[in-house]
Amino acid sequence: MSEMSFQEGAIRRNILPAFEPDPEAVSLVPLSGGLINDTYCVQGGASSWVLQRLNPEVFPDPAGIMANLRHLQNHVRTQSSEPYG
């Protein structure tokens, strides 16, 4: 197993505990190709998901971005009979 990077260690200590009961048991794989944000594939047990760190110099208001995404999700739900999580 390769040595854990500082970024990966910070993610395991500060972020993953909010989503995974055992942060050390999940796979955290950097996804390349992004020019602005840091993106990872998180795989644990039967689930996998994408974790993205927004670049604070480009997106200084992450709470505002999340509020906009919730607003968009609610709008999509009202416009379609398809389930969009």
C-alpha positions as CSV (number, residue, x, y, z in Angstrom):
1,M,0.0,0.0,0.0
2,S,1.4,3.4,-0.9
3,E,2.0,6.1,1.6
4,M,-1.0,8.3,2.3
5,S,-0.8,11.9,1.0
6,F,-1.5,14.8,3.3
7,Q,-4.7,15.6,1.3
8,E,-5.9,12.0,1.6
9,G,-5.2,11.9,5.3
10,A,-7.1,15.2,5.9
11,I,-10.1,13.8,3.9
12,R,-10.1,10.6,6.0
13,R,-9.9,12.5,9.3
14,N,-12.2,15.4,8.5
15,I,-14.7,14.5,5.7
16,L,-15.3,10.8,5.5
17,P,-16.4,10.3,9.1
18,A,-19.6,12.2,8.2
19,F,-20.4,9.7,5.5
20,E,-18.7,6.4,6.4
21,P,-18.6,4.6,9.8
22,D,-15.1,3.3,9.1
23,P,-13.2,5.9,7.0
24,E,-10.0,3.7,6.9
25,A,-11.9,0.9,5.3
26,V,-12.9,2.8,2.1
27,S,-10.9,3.2,-1.1
28,L,-10.2,6.9,-2.0
29,V,-9.0,7.2,-5.6
30,P,-8.1,10.6,-7.1
31,L,-10.0,11.2,-10.4
32,S,-7.8,13.0,-12.9
33,G,-8.6,15.5,-15.6
34,G,-10.1,18.3,-13.5
35,L,-8.6,21.7,-13.9
36,I,-10.2,23.6,-11.0
37,N,-11.3,21.2,-8.2
38,D,-9.9,18.1,-6.6
39,T,-12.1,15.1,-7.3
40,Y,-12.1,11.6,-5.7
41,C,-14.0,8.3,-6.1
42,V,-14.9,6.9,-2.7
43,Q,-15.7,3.2,-2.6
44,G,-16.8,1.4,0.6
45,G,-18.9,-1.7,1.0
46,A,-21.7,-1.8,-1.5
47,S,-21.6,2.0,-2.3
48,S,-19.4,4.3,-4.2
49,W,-19.7,8.1,-4.7
50,V,-17.8,11.1,-5.9
51,L,-16.2,13.6,-3.4
52,Q,-15.2,16.9,-4.8
53,R,-13.2,19.7,-3.1
54,L,-14.2,23.1,-4.5
55,N,-11.3,25.4,-5.2
56,P,-12.0,28.4,-2.8
57,E,-10.2,30.8,-5.1
58,V,-12.7,30.0,-7.9
59,F,-15.8,29.3,-5.7
60,P,-15.5,31.5,-2.6
61,D,-19.1,30.7,-1.4
62,P,-19.5,26.9,-1.3
63,A,-22.7,27.2,0.9
64,G,-24.2,29.3,-1.9
65,I,-23.4,26.7,-4.5
66,M,-25.0,24.0,-2.4
67,A,-28.1,26.1,-1.9
68,N,-28.3,26.6,-5.7
69,L,-27.9,22.9,-6.2
70,R,-30.7,22.1,-3.7
71,H,-32.9,24.7,-5.5
72,L,-32.2,23.1,-8.9
73,Q,-32.9,19.6,-7.5
74,N,-36.2,20.8,-6.1
75,H,-37.2,22.4,-9.4
76,V,-36.3,19.3,-11.4
77,R,-38.4,17.2,-9.0
78,T,-41.4,19.4,-9.7
79,Q,-41.0,19.2,-13.5
80,S,-40.6,15.5,-14.0
81,S,-42.2,12.3,-12.9
82,E,-38.7,10.6,-13.0
83,P,-37.0,10.1,-9.6
84,Y,-33.9,12.4,-9.3
85,G,-32.7,11.6,-5.8
